[in-house]
């Protein structure tokens, strides 16, 4: 019995996508997520999931959504602000 060619391609694409995702997930601890920060050169940050509940981080995400929508070409959550701005927001979150 032969496997239909389109099905084989679809399964190969899914496998490749899972492999590429697993390559990055190995260094992300449980309870954290990856965000990419920067307008041109994006830097990868691993942040606690608890940031998602913080009002300052939610404000930042709403601003990103309004300005850029949900297109995240880096494959993860992309926050196109300066690294300094991101550092200021996250440092304030760590203090509270």
Biopython code that builds the backbone (N, CA, C, O; Angstrom):
import numpy as np
from Bio.PDB.StructureBuilder import StructureBuilder

atoms = [
    (1, "UNK", "N", (0.850, -1.172, 0.000)),
    (1, "UNK", "CA", (0.000, 0.000, 0.000)),
    (1, "UNK", "C", (0.897, 1.237, 0.000)),
    (1, "UNK", "O", (1.817, 1.350, 0.810)),
    (2, "UNK", "N", (0.626, 2.129, -0.888)),
    (2, "UNK", "CA", (1.429, 3.336, -1.028)),
    (2, "UNK", "C", (0.794, 4.488, -0.239)),
    (2, "UNK", "O", (-0.427, 4.581, -0.114)),
    (3, "UNK", "N", (1.646, 5.343, 0.278)),
    (3, "UNK", "CA", (1.166, 6.544, 0.981)),
    (3, "UNK", "C", (1.021, 7.649, -0.057)),
    (3, "UNK", "O", (1.958, 7.907, -0.813)),
    (4, "UNK", "N", (-0.143, 8.311, -0.109)),
    (4, "UNK", "CA", (-0.325, 9.387, -1.088)),
    (4, "UNK", "C", (0.760, 10.457, -0.921)),
    (4, "UNK", "O", (1.093, 10.851, 0.197)),
    (5, "UNK", "N", (1.298, 10.912, -2.042)),
    (5, "UNK", "CA", (2.396, 11.870, -2.043)),
    (5, "UNK", "C", (2.066, 13.155, -1.268)),
    (5, "UNK", "O", (2.899, 13.582, -0.469)),
    (6, "UNK", "N", (0.890, 13.805, -1.456)),
    (6, "UNK", "CA", (0.586, 15.026, -0.686)),
    (6, "UNK", "C", (0.565, 14.790, 0.826)),
    (6, "UNK", "O", (0.977, 15.663, 1.590)),
    (7, "UNK", "N", (0.097, 13.637, 1.262)),
    (7, "UNK", "CA", (0.068, 13.318, 2.685)),
    (7, "UNK", "C", (1.483, 13.184, 3.226)),
    (7, "UNK", "O", (1.777, 13.641, 4.330)),
    (8, "UNK", "N", (2.349, 12.564, 2.457)),
    (8, "UNK", "CA", (3.741, 12.396, 2.851)),
    (8, "UNK", "C", (4.422, 13.754, 3.028)),
    (8, "UNK", "O", (5.158, 13.961, 3.993)),
    (9, "UNK", "N", (4.178, 14.671, 2.104)),
    (9, "UNK", "CA", (4.757, 16.015, 2.193)),
    (9, "UNK", "C", (4.206, 16.750, 3.405)),
    (9, "UNK", "O", (4.961, 17.389, 4.138)),
    (10, "UNK", "N", (2.907, 16.666, 3.622)),
    (10, "UNK", "CA", (2.297, 17.351, 4.768)),
    (10, "UNK", "C", (2.871, 16.833, 6.081)),
    (10, "UNK", "O", (3.165, 17.615, 6.985)),
    (11, "UNK", "N", (3.029, 15.516, 6.188)),
    (11, "UNK", "CA", (3.594, 14.940, 7.406)),
    (11, "UNK", "C", (5.054, 15.333, 7.594)),
    (11, "UNK", "O", (5.491, 15.569, 8.720)),
    (12, "UNK", "N", (5.807, 15.405, 6.510)),
    (12, "UNK", "CA", (7.215, 15.815, 6.597)),
    (12, "UNK", "C", (7.318, 17.258, 7.069)),
    (12, "UNK", "O", (8.188, 17.586, 7.876)),
    (13, "UNK", "N", (6.441, 18.117, 6.575)),
    (13, "UNK", "CA", (6.448, 19.520, 6.997)),
    (13, "UNK", "C", (6.119, 19.631, 8.483)),
    (13, "UNK", "O", (6.746, 20.410, 9.201)),
    (14, "UNK", "N", (5.143, 18.861, 8.944)),
    (14, "UNK", "CA", (4.787, 18.885, 10.365)),
    (14, "UNK", "C", (5.956, 18.409, 11.218)),
    (14, "UNK", "O", (6.256, 19.004, 12.252)),
    (15, "UNK", "N", (6.617, 17.333, 10.783)),
    (15, "UNK", "CA", (7.753, 16.798, 11.520)),
    (15, "UNK", "C", (8.887, 17.828, 11.586)),
    (15, "UNK", "O", (9.478, 18.036, 12.645)),
    (16, "UNK", "N", (9.185, 18.465, 10.459)),
    (16, "UNK", "CA", (10.250, 19.469, 10.422)),
    (16, "UNK", "C", (9.922, 20.638, 11.342)),
    (16, "UNK", "O", (10.791, 21.134, 12.059)),
    (17, "UNK", "N", (8.672, 21.076, 11.319)),
    (17, "UNK", "CA", (8.257, 22.187, 12.174)),
    (17, "UNK", "C", (8.399, 21.802, 13.644)),
    (17, "UNK", "O", (8.896, 22.600, 14.438)),
    (18, "UNK", "N", (7.981, 20.612, 14.017)),
    (18, "UNK", "CA", (8.119, 20.156, 15.402)),
    (18, "UNK", "C", (9.580, 20.062, 15.806)),
    (18, "UNK", "O", (9.931, 20.423, 16.929)),
    (19, "UNK", "N", (10.438, 19.585, 14.912)),
    (19, "UNK", "CA", (11.862, 19.479, 15.220)),
    (19, "UNK", "C", (12.471, 20.850, 15.437)),
    (19, "UNK", "O", (13.269, 21.034, 16.356)),
    (20, "UNK", "N", (12.105, 21.818, 14.601)),
    (20, "UNK", "CA", (12.674, 23.152, 14.753)),
    (20, "UNK", "C", (12.156, 23.812, 16.027)),
    (20, "UNK", "O", (12.889, 24.571, 16.663)),
    (21, "UNK", "N", (10.921, 23.543, 16.410)),
    (21, "UNK", "CA", (10.393, 24.088, 17.661)),
    (21, "UNK", "C", (11.085, 23.456, 18.854)),
    (21, "UNK", "O", (11.426, 24.151, 19.811)),
    (22, "UNK", "N", (11.296, 22.145, 18.812)),
    (22, "UNK", "CA", (11.946, 21.454, 19.922)),
    (22, "UNK", "C", (13.366, 21.948, 20.146)),
    (22, "UNK", "O", (13.850, 21.943, 21.278)),
    (23, "UNK", "N", (14.028, 22.368, 19.100)),
    (23, "UNK", "CA", (15.402, 22.868, 19.212)),
    (23, "UNK", "C", (15.451, 24.072, 20.145)),
    (23, "UNK", "O", (16.415, 24.233, 20.893)),
    (24, "UNK", "N", (14.422, 24.920, 20.111)),
    (24, "UNK", "CA", (14.408, 26.111, 20.947)),
    (24, "UNK", "C", (13.755, 25.867, 22.301)),
    (24, "UNK", "O", (14.041, 26.587, 23.257)),
    (25, "UNK", "N", (12.907, 24.891, 22.400)),
    (25, "UNK", "CA", (12.184, 24.654, 23.637)),
    (25, "UNK", "C", (13.035, 23.962, 24.692)),
    (25, "UNK", "O", (12.666, 23.963, 25.866)),
    (26, "UNK", "N", (14.132, 23.387, 24.318)),
    (26, "UNK", "CA", (14.931, 22.653, 25.275)),
    (26, "UNK", "C", (15.550, 23.558, 26.334)),
    (26, "UNK", "O", (15.825, 23.106, 27.445)),
    (27, "UNK", "N", (15.771, 24.826, 26.007)),
    (27, "UNK", "CA", (16.385, 25.715, 26.976)),
    (27, "UNK", "C", (15.372, 26.659, 27.633)),
    (27, "UNK", "O", (15.755, 27.648, 28.257)),
    (28, "UNK", "N", (14.092, 26.352, 27.492)),
    (28, "UNK", "CA", (13.047, 27.160, 28.119)),
    (28, "UNK", "C", (12.507, 26.381, 29.314)),
    (28, "UNK", "O", (11.858, 25.349, 29.146)),
    (29, "UNK", "N", (12.780, 26.879, 30.521)),
    (29, "UNK", "CA", (12.305, 26.158, 31.702)),
    (29, "UNK", "C", (10.785, 26.154, 31.791)),
    (29, "UNK", "O", (10.112, 27.028, 31.244)),
    (30, "UNK", "N", (10.273, 25.182, 32.471)),
    (30, "UNK", "CA", (8.839, 25.089, 32.686)),
    (30, "UNK", "C", (8.371, 26.354, 33.407)),
    (30, "UNK", "O", (9.027, 26.822, 34.338)),
    (31, "UNK", "N", (7.237, 26.901, 32.973)),
    (31, "UNK", "CA", (6.707, 28.116, 33.586)),
    (31, "UNK", "C", (7.261, 29.392, 32.976)),
    (31, "UNK", "O", (7.076, 30.473, 33.534)),
    (32, "UNK", "N", (7.937, 29.286, 31.838)),
    (32, "UNK", "CA", (8.508, 30.439, 31.153)),
    (32, "UNK", "C", (8.083, 30.445, 29.690)),
    (32, "UNK", "O", (7.602, 29.435, 29.176)),
    (33, "UNK", "N", (8.258, 31.576, 29.023)),
    (33, "UNK", "CA", (7.993, 31.674, 27.604)),
    (33, "UNK", "C", (9.063, 32.522, 26.956)),
    (33, "UNK", "O", (9.779, 33.267, 27.626)),
    (34, "UNK", "N", (9.164, 32.401, 25.647)),
    (34, "UNK", "CA", (10.158, 33.147, 24.888)),
    (34, "UNK", "C", (9.491, 34.333, 24.226)),
    (34, "UNK", "O", (8.421, 34.206, 23.630)),
    (35, "UNK", "N", (10.136, 35.501, 24.334)),
    (35, "UNK", "CA", (9.710, 36.690, 23.598)),
    (35, "UNK", "C", (10.921, 37.222, 22.850)),
    (35, "UNK", "O", (12.058, 37.092, 23.304)),
    (36, "UNK", "N", (10.662, 37.814, 21.707)),
    (36, "UNK", "CA", (11.710, 38.441, 20.914)),
    (36, "UNK", "C", (11.510, 39.941, 21.008)),
    (36, "UNK", "O", (10.421, 40.447, 20.735)),
    (37, "UNK", "N", (12.565, 40.655, 21.395)),
    (37, "UNK", "CA", (12.467, 42.088, 21.643)),
    (37, "UNK", "C", (13.400, 42.826, 20.696)),
    (37, "UNK", "O", (14.558, 42.448, 20.525)),
    (38, "UNK", "N", (12.882, 43.879, 20.086)),
    (38, "UNK", "CA", (13.680, 44.719, 19.207)),
    (38, "UNK", "C", (12.920, 45.061, 17.951)),
    (38, "UNK", "O", (12.041, 44.318, 17.514)),
    (39, "UNK", "N", (13.271, 46.205, 17.372)),
    (39, "UNK", "CA", (12.596, 46.633, 16.150)),
    (39, "UNK", "C", (13.252, 46.034, 14.907)),
    (39, "UNK", "O", (12.560, 45.536, 14.020)),
    (40, "UNK", "N", (14.571, 46.079, 14.841)),
    (40, "UNK", "CA", (15.275, 45.544, 13.675)),
    (40, "UNK", "C", (16.001, 44.262, 14.051)),
    (40, "UNK", "O", (15.748, 43.204, 13.473)),
    (41, "UNK", "N", (16.892, 44.358, 15.009)),
    (41, "UNK", "CA", (17.614, 43.188, 15.500)),
    (41, "UNK", "C", (16.916, 42.692, 16.749)),
    (41, "UNK", "O", (16.922, 43.359, 17.783)),
    (42, "UNK", "N", (16.319, 41.525, 16.650)),
    (42, "UNK", "CA", (15.541, 40.989, 17.771)),
    (42, "UNK", "C", (16.410, 40.127, 18.666)),
    (42, "UNK", "O", (17.189, 39.299, 18.196)),
    (43, "UNK", "N", (16.261, 40.339, 19.962)),
    (43, "UNK", "CA", (16.981, 39.540, 20.936)),
    (43, "UNK", "C", (15.979, 38.636, 21.648)),
    (43, "UNK", "O", (14.866, 39.052, 21.968)),
    (44, "UNK", "N", (16.383, 37.419, 21.885)),
    (44, "UNK", "CA", (15.507, 36.426, 22.503)),
    (44, "UNK", "C", (15.621, 36.504, 24.017)),
    (44, "UNK", "O", (16.720, 36.478, 24.570)),
    (45, "UNK", "N", (14.460, 36.600, 24.688)),
    (45, "UNK", "CA", (14.398, 36.619, 26.147)),
    (45, "UNK", "C", (13.493, 35.490, 26.617)),
    (45, "UNK", "O", (12.472, 35.203, 25.991)),
    (46, "UNK", "N", (13.861, 34.862, 27.700)),
    (46, "UNK", "CA", (13.028, 33.857, 28.348)),
    (46, "UNK", "C", (12.501, 34.503, 29.616)),
    (46, "UNK", "O", (13.269, 34.866, 30.507)),
    (47, "UNK", "N", (11.173, 34.643, 29.691)),
    (47, "UNK", "CA", (10.554, 35.347, 30.817)),
    (47, "UNK", "C", (9.538, 34.434, 31.506)),
    (47, "UNK", "O", (9.000, 33.519, 30.884)),
    (48, "UNK", "N", (9.280, 34.685, 32.788)),
    (48, "UNK", "CA", (8.272, 33.881, 33.501)),
    (48, "UNK", "C", (6.871, 34.118, 32.927)),
    (48, "UNK", "O", (6.540, 35.227, 32.509)),
    (49, "UNK", "N", (6.074, 33.081, 32.915)),
    (49, "UNK", "CA", (4.693, 33.202, 32.440)),
    (49, "UNK", "C", (3.906, 34.183, 33.315)),
    (49, "UNK", "O", (2.941, 34.791, 32.851)),
    (50, "UNK", "N", (4.308, 34.337, 34.558)),
    (50, "UNK", "CA", (3.607, 35.260, 35.460)),
    (50, "UNK", "C", (3.608, 36.692, 34.924)),
    (50, "UNK", "O", (2.753, 37.491, 35.307)),
    (51, "UNK", "N", (4.552, 37.026, 34.047)),
    (51, "UNK", "CA", (4.566, 38.367, 33.437)),
    (51, "UNK", "C", (3.277, 38.652, 32.678)),
    (51, "UNK", "O", (2.848, 39.802, 32.590)),
    (52, "UNK", "N", (2.660, 37.610, 32.131)),
    (52, "UNK", "CA", (1.438, 37.797, 31.350)),
    (52, "UNK", "C", (0.299, 38.377, 32.186)),
    (52, "UNK", "O", (-0.614, 38.996, 31.640)),
    (53, "UNK", "N", (0.343, 38.184, 33.502)),
    (53, "UNK", "CA", (-0.703, 38.706, 34.378)),
    (53, "UNK", "C", (-0.407, 40.108, 34.890)),
    (53, "UNK", "O", (-1.278, 40.746, 35.482)),
    (54, "UNK", "N", (0.798, 40.592, 34.673)),
    (54, "UNK", "CA", (1.190, 41.893, 35.208)),
    (54, "UNK", "C", (0.629, 43.010, 34.325)),
    (54, "UNK", "O", (0.764, 42.950, 33.103)),
    (55, "UNK", "N", (-0.003, 44.034, 34.928)),
    (55, "UNK", "CA", (-0.613, 45.120, 34.148)),
    (55, "UNK", "C", (0.369, 45.828, 33.204)),
    (55, "UNK", "O", (-0.017, 46.186, 32.091)),
    (56, "UNK", "N", (1.612, 46.039, 33.613)),
    (56, "UNK", "CA", (2.584, 46.715, 32.744)),
    (56, "UNK", "C", (2.878, 45.892, 31.499)),
    (56, "UNK", "O", (2.972, 46.438, 30.399)),
    (57, "UNK", "N", (3.023, 44.592, 31.664)),
    (57, "UNK", "CA", (3.297, 43.717, 30.530)),
    (57, "UNK", "C", (2.074, 43.629, 29.627)),
    (57, "UNK", "O", (2.209, 43.604, 28.403)),
    (58, "UNK", "N", (0.883, 43.583, 30.216)),
    (58, "UNK", "CA", (-0.343, 43.557, 29.423)),
    (58, "UNK", "C", (-0.498, 44.833, 28.616)),
    (58, "UNK", "O", (-0.926, 44.787, 27.462)),
    (59, "UNK", "N", (-0.153, 45.983, 29.210)),
    (59, "UNK", "CA", (-0.200, 47.248, 28.470)),
    (59, "UNK", "C", (0.741, 47.199, 27.271)),
    (59, "UNK", "O", (0.387, 47.629, 26.173)),
    (60, "UNK", "N", (1.942, 46.671, 27.490)),
    (60, "UNK", "CA", (2.911, 46.548, 26.406)),
    (60, "UNK", "C", (2.364, 45.653, 25.296)),
    (60, "UNK", "O", (2.493, 45.978, 24.116)),
    (61, "UNK", "N", (1.759, 44.538, 25.665)),
    (61, "UNK", "CA", (1.194, 43.625, 24.669)),
    (61, "UNK", "C", (0.038, 44.263, 23.903)),
    (61, "UNK", "O", (-0.105, 44.044, 22.700)),
    (62, "UNK", "N", (-0.786, 45.048, 24.593)),
    (62, "UNK", "CA", (-1.891, 45.741, 23.913)),
    (62, "UNK", "C", (-1.358, 46.769, 22.924)),
    (62, "UNK", "O", (-1.908, 46.919, 21.833)),
    (63, "UNK", "N", (-0.298, 47.475, 23.289)),
    (63, "UNK", "CA", (0.303, 48.442, 22.370)),
    (63, "UNK", "C", (0.857, 47.745, 21.135)),
    (63, "UNK", "O", (0.695, 48.223, 20.013)),
    (64, "UNK", "N", (1.506, 46.620, 21.352)),
    (64, "UNK", "CA", (2.057, 45.845, 20.235)),
    (64, "UNK", "C", (0.930, 45.355, 19.338)),
    (64, "UNK", "O", (1.030, 45.425, 18.113)),
    (65, "UNK", "N", (-0.137, 44.862, 19.944)),
    (65, "UNK", "CA", (-1.278, 44.362, 19.169)),
    (65, "UNK", "C", (-1.894, 45.469, 18.325)),
    (65, "UNK", "O", (-2.189, 45.261, 17.148)),
    (66, "UNK", "N", (-2.089, 46.645, 18.918)),
    (66, "UNK", "CA", (-2.698, 47.753, 18.187)),
    (66, "UNK", "C", (-1.829, 48.219, 17.021)),
    (66, "UNK", "O", (-2.332, 48.550, 15.947)),
    (67, "UNK", "N", (-0.526, 48.239, 17.253)),
    (67, "UNK", "CA", (0.370, 48.757, 16.224)),
    (67, "UNK", "C", (0.726, 47.732, 15.166)),
    (67, "UNK", "O", (0.835, 48.076, 13.989)),
    (68, "UNK", "N", (0.911, 46.472, 15.561)),
    (68, "UNK", "CA", (1.426, 45.474, 14.634)),
    (68, "UNK", "C", (0.512, 44.285, 14.405)),
    (68, "UNK", "O", (0.783, 43.478, 13.516)),
    (69, "UNK", "N", (-0.555, 44.148, 15.168)),
    (69, "UNK", "CA", (-1.439, 42.999, 15.003)),
    (69, "UNK", "C", (-0.825, 41.744, 15.570)),
    (69, "UNK", "O", (-0.057, 41.792, 16.531)),
    (70, "UNK", "N", (-1.170, 40.612, 14.966)),
    (70, "UNK", "CA", (-0.725, 39.322, 15.491)),
    (70, "UNK", "C", (0.300, 38.644, 14.595)),
    (70, "UNK", "O", (0.510, 37.437, 14.717)),
    (71, "UNK", "N", (0.935, 39.376, 13.710)),
    (71, "UNK", "CA", (1.942, 38.795, 12.831)),
    (71, "UNK", "C", (3.271, 38.723, 13.570)),
    (71, "UNK", "O", (3.862, 39.753, 13.892)),
    (72, "UNK", "N", (3.738, 37.517, 13.838)),
    (72, "UNK", "CA", (4.994, 37.314, 14.562)),
    (72, "UNK", "C", (5.932, 36.479, 13.705)),
    (72, "UNK", "O", (5.994, 35.260, 13.860)),
    (73, "UNK", "N", (6.669, 37.132, 12.794)),
    (73, "UNK", "CA", (7.495, 36.387, 11.845)),
    (73, "UNK", "C", (8.645, 35.612, 12.476)),
    (73, "UNK", "O", (9.167, 34.688, 11.853)),
    (74, "UNK", "N", (9.049, 35.954, 13.677)),
    (74, "UNK", "CA", (10.157, 35.241, 14.316)),
    (74, "UNK", "C", (9.708, 33.882, 14.846)),
    (74, "UNK", "O", (10.534, 33.101, 15.317)),
    (75, "UNK", "N", (8.411, 33.593, 14.775)),
    (75, "UNK", "CA", (7.918, 32.310, 15.244)),
    (75, "UNK", "C", (7.517, 32.320, 16.703)),
    (75, "UNK", "O", (7.039, 31.309, 17.218)),
    (76, "UNK", "N", (7.697, 33.413, 17.361)),
    (76, "UNK", "CA", (7.310, 33.556, 18.760)),
    (76, "UNK", "C", (6.715, 34.927, 18.971)),
    (76, "UNK", "O", (6.495, 35.676, 18.019)),
    (77, "UNK", "N", (6.464, 35.244, 20.187)),
    (77, "UNK", "CA", (5.901, 36.544, 20.519)),
    (77, "UNK", "C", (6.973, 37.606, 20.289)),
    (77, "UNK", "O", (8.029, 37.578, 20.922)),
    (78, "UNK", "N", (6.699, 38.541, 19.382)),
    (78, "UNK", "CA", (7.652, 39.584, 19.037)),
    (78, "UNK", "C", (7.181, 40.907, 19.612)),
    (78, "UNK", "O", (6.050, 41.328, 19.370)),
    (79, "UNK", "N", (8.048, 41.564, 20.372)),
    (79, "UNK", "CA", (7.738, 42.867, 20.956)),
    (79, "UNK", "C", (8.704, 43.868, 20.341)),
    (79, "UNK", "O", (9.862, 43.943, 20.752)),
    (80, "UNK", "N", (8.239, 44.645, 19.351)),
    (80, "UNK", "CA", (9.143, 45.547, 18.643)),
    (80, "UNK", "C", (9.364, 46.868, 19.380)),
    (80, "UNK", "O", (9.015, 47.934, 18.873)),
    (81, "UNK", "N", (9.936, 46.794, 20.559)),
    (81, "UNK", "CA", (10.315, 47.999, 21.289)),
    (81, "UNK", "C", (11.813, 47.906, 21.543)),
    (81, "UNK", "O", (12.433, 46.883, 21.253)),
    (82, "UNK", "N", (12.387, 48.958, 22.074)),
    (82, "UNK", "CA", (13.825, 48.902, 22.352)),
    (82, "UNK", "C", (14.084, 47.961, 23.525)),
    (82, "UNK", "O", (13.219, 47.744, 24.374)),
    (83, "UNK", "N", (15.269, 47.422, 23.549)),
    (83, "UNK", "CA", (15.635, 46.535, 24.650)),
    (83, "UNK", "C", (15.654, 47.293, 25.972)),
    (83, "UNK", "O", (15.345, 46.726, 27.020)),
    (84, "UNK", "N", (16.016, 48.574, 25.925)),
    (84, "UNK", "CA", (16.024, 49.389, 27.145)),
    (84, "UNK", "C", (14.619, 49.539, 27.724)),
    (84, "UNK", "O", (14.428, 49.437, 28.936)),
    (85, "UNK", "N", (13.641, 49.779, 26.858)),
    (85, "UNK", "CA", (12.253, 49.894, 27.309)),
    (85, "UNK", "C", (11.787, 48.593, 27.930)),
    (85, "UNK", "O", (11.160, 48.595, 28.990)),
    (86, "UNK", "N", (12.088, 47.485, 27.277)),
    (86, "UNK", "CA", (11.699, 46.176, 27.790)),
    (86, "UNK", "C", (12.363, 45.918, 29.142)),
    (86, "UNK", "O", (11.725, 45.404, 30.061)),
    (87, "UNK", "N", (13.626, 46.269, 29.263)),
    (87, "UNK", "CA", (14.349, 46.072, 30.522)),
    (87, "UNK", "C", (13.748, 46.920, 31.642)),
    (87, "UNK", "O", (13.639, 46.455, 32.776)),
    (88, "UNK", "N", (13.361, 48.150, 31.335)),
    (88, "UNK", "CA", (12.733, 49.016, 32.344)),
    (88, "UNK", "C", (11.420, 48.431, 32.835)),
    (88, "UNK", "O", (11.151, 48.404, 34.036)),
    (89, "UNK", "N", (10.602, 47.960, 31.894)),
    (89, "UNK", "CA", (9.299, 47.400, 32.265)),
    (89, "UNK", "C", (9.470, 46.142, 33.098)),
    (89, "UNK", "O", (8.808, 45.990, 34.125)),
    (90, "UNK", "N", (10.339, 45.246, 32.682)),
    (90, "UNK", "CA", (10.497, 43.996, 33.410)),
    (90, "UNK", "C", (11.179, 44.213, 34.761)),
    (90, "UNK", "O", (10.893, 43.486, 35.713)),
    (91, "UNK", "N", (12.069, 45.192, 34.864)),
    (91, "UNK", "CA", (12.704, 45.439, 36.156)),
    (91, "UNK", "C", (11.695, 46.005, 37.158)),
    (91, "UNK", "O", (11.758, 45.694, 38.347)),
    (92, "UNK", "N", (10.770, 46.834, 36.679)),
    (92, "UNK", "CA", (9.713, 47.352, 37.559)),
    (92, "UNK", "C", (8.797, 46.213, 38.002)),
    (92, "UNK", "O", (8.322, 46.193, 39.138)),
    (93, "UNK", "N", (8.552, 45.259, 37.089)),
    (93, "UNK", "CA", (7.690, 44.130, 37.432)),
    (93, "UNK", "C", (8.351, 43.262, 38.492)),
    (93, "UNK", "O", (7.670, 42.724, 39.365)),
    (94, "UNK", "N", (9.661, 43.121, 38.427)),
    (94, "UNK", "CA", (10.390, 42.313, 39.397)),
    (94, "UNK", "C", (10.395, 42.950, 40.778)),
    (94, "UNK", "O", (10.500, 42.253, 41.787)),
    (95, "UNK", "N", (10.279, 44.292, 40.827)),
    (95, "UNK", "CA", (10.272, 44.989, 42.114)),
    (95, "UNK", "C", (8.944, 44.879, 42.827)),
    (95, "UNK", "O", (8.891, 44.913, 44.056)),
    (96, "UNK", "N", (7.865, 44.748, 42.062)),
    (96, "UNK", "CA", (6.532, 44.711, 42.694)),
    (96, "UNK", "C", (6.116, 43.324, 43.090)),
    (96, "UNK", "O", (5.026, 43.137, 43.630)),
]
sb = StructureBuilder()
sb.init_structure("model")
sb.init_model(0)
sb.init_chain("A")
sb.init_seg("    ")
for serial, (resi, resn, name, xyz) in enumerate(atoms, 1):
    if name == "N":
        sb.init_residue(resn, " ", resi, " ")
    sb.init_atom(name, np.array(xyz, "f"), 0.0, 1.0, " ", f" {name:<3s}", serial, name[0])
structure = sb.get_structure()
